Amino acid sequence: MKNKKWLFFATVGSLVLSLALVFNVPAAETPRIDKEKLQGMLGTPELILIDVRAGSDWKASTQKIKGAVREDPDQVDAWMNKYPKEKTLVFYCA
C-alpha cells in the first residue's frame, strides 16, 4: 500500500507538466496543488480528477486513481466544457 501511495503522489507531481502540455500554459502560470491538499480533497464533490494519459498508456496501466475520469488529451476541445467552472479540476498523467 505504501508503494501505491508513493506512485499516486509521484503521478500527481506531474500535474504542472500535464496542465502545461494539455492547455499550452507556461509552467510558471499553472496552478499547483500539493499532495497533502489533494489527498484531503479526494472524494469531495468540488474535485474532478482527470487522467489525461494517452489511451494506450491508460489501458496498459494497472495503476489508476479511484474516482478519476479518463479524457483524451488530444480532444480537449470536445470535453473541456462539460466540466463546471466552479469545480476544481486536477489533471494528471504518468
Phi, psi and omega in degrees: 000321180298321179295322178293322178295319179299315180297319178302311183287331174292322178294314180296330178299340178275007182307312184299315179296319181300310180298318181297320181286316184292317186253005179054045180254133177302139183305326181294336182263354183279125178297147180245154174225131181276162187297327180293317179294316179297317180301321178290338181270342183303132179086358179270152183291341181278351183257133169237116182261121187240122178272116182248030175290154175302148183307316181293323178292320180295315180296322183283343184282139172263357182246108177230143180278123181301131179093348179285148173254147180258131177231147180284119181294344178272357183236034184307317181300331183283334185238345187299321184285353179281349180264131181298138182292339180278355178273159174267116178262127176241124181254140177216156173208166179213000000 
